[in-house]
C-alpha cells in the first residue's frame, strides 16, 4: 500500500484531513479540484485519530478508515495517505499534524490545508490557531448555494487579524456526505457511485455501518 514518504521535490503540498467514515467521491473530487486549481504536486489524505470535535461520538475503527482511504486513492499517483494521526496517541490537533508533515518536505514547500467552509467559521477556536496560520494556507471548499458573502466576510476578517491566506473553492460533489452514506447502508440502500467500487466492497465485506453487525 502506498503511503506518504519523505521527499524534497514537492513544491506545493495539499493536506486533506477528515474522519473519512467513509471516504467518498466528494472527498476525491474536492482533492482533485484543489490539485488542479492551485497546481498542487501532491495531496495527502490524513484520516483523523481522536479529533476533539468528535469527542463522545461513535467513530469507526481507525484501521478501517485508513484502509478505505488507501483503497479510494490508490489509482491517483498524486494522492497519498498518511497514518500520522491514527498512530499518534491522545487528542489530534491540526497544528501538530502540519508541523510533523513539514519535516518530511523541503523547507520551501508551500502547504495548503483543505477544509470545509463551515470549519472556517470555527477556526478561531482551534488549538494554537496563531501558530497554525503561519505555517500553511487554507482552502475553504464550499458546496453550490453556500452563503459566499458570509464566508467572504469571515475570510477577510481572518486575513486582517492574522495576515493569513485563505482561498475558497466551490465543489459540486460536496453535496455528498459520509453521514448520509452510513444511513443508506443502515437502511440497506445502494451506495454505488457515492464511494469507489473498492470502498463499497470493503464496507460490504466487513459489514460496516450495518445494524446486523
Secondary structure, 3 states (H helix, E strand, C coil): CCECCCCCCCCEEEEEEECCCCCCHHHHHHHHHHHHHHCCCEEEEEECCCEHHHCCCCCCCHHHHHHHHHHHHCCCCCEEEECCCCCCCCCECHHHHHHHHHCCCCCCCEEEEEEEHHHHCCHHHCCCHHHHHHHCEEEEEECCCCCHHHHHHHHHHHHHHHCCCEEEEECHHHHCCHHHHHHHHHCCCCCECCECHHHHHHHHHCCCCCCCC
